[in-house]
């Protein structure tokens, strides 16, 4: 859970910068953010399956 709080903090920084700077470059980084979010979610799901 410690890594999750750090990840959420990092995502919060990304989202905050999204509000202050909305450009095409930022849309690209937002898409990257979604990919990373899905990646972490799948990683979490796999870990849950391995634990149980």
C-alpha positions in Angstrom: 0.0 0.0 0.0 3.0 2.3 0.5 3.8 2.2 -3.2 0.2 2.9 -4.0 0.1 6.1 -1.9 3.3 7.2 -3.7 1.7 6.4 -7.1 -1.4 8.3 -6.2 0.6 11.3 -5.2 2.5 11.1 -8.5 -0.8 10.9 -10.5 -2.2 13.8 -8.5 0.8 15.9 -9.6 0.1 14.9 -13.2 -3.6 15.8 -12.9 -2.7 19.2 -11.2 -0.4 20.0 -14.1 -3.1 19.0 -16.5 -5.4 21.8 -15.1 -2.7 24.5 -15.5 -1.4 23.5 -18.9 -3.8 22.0 -21.4 -2.0 21.5 -24.7 -1.5 18.8 -27.3 1.6 17.8 -25.5 -0.4 17.4 -22.3 -3.0 15.2 -24.0 -0.1 12.9 -24.9 1.1 12.8 -21.4 -2.5 12.2 -20.2 -2.8 9.2 -22.5 0.5 8.0 -21.1 -1.0 8.5 -17.6 -3.9 6.3 -18.5 -1.7 3.6 -19.8 0.5 3.7 -16.7 -2.7 3.6 -14.5 -4.0 0.5 -16.4 -0.5 -1.1 -16.1 -0.3 -0.6 -12.4 -3.9 -1.9 -12.0 -3.0 -5.1 -13.9 0.2 -5.5 -11.9 -1.9 -5.2 -8.7 -4.5 -7.7 -9.9 -1.7 -10.2 -10.9 -0.1 -9.8 -7.4 -3.5 -10.4 -5.7 -3.9 -13.6 -7.7 -0.4 -14.8 -6.8 -0.9 -14.1 -3.1 -4.2 -15.9 -2.8 
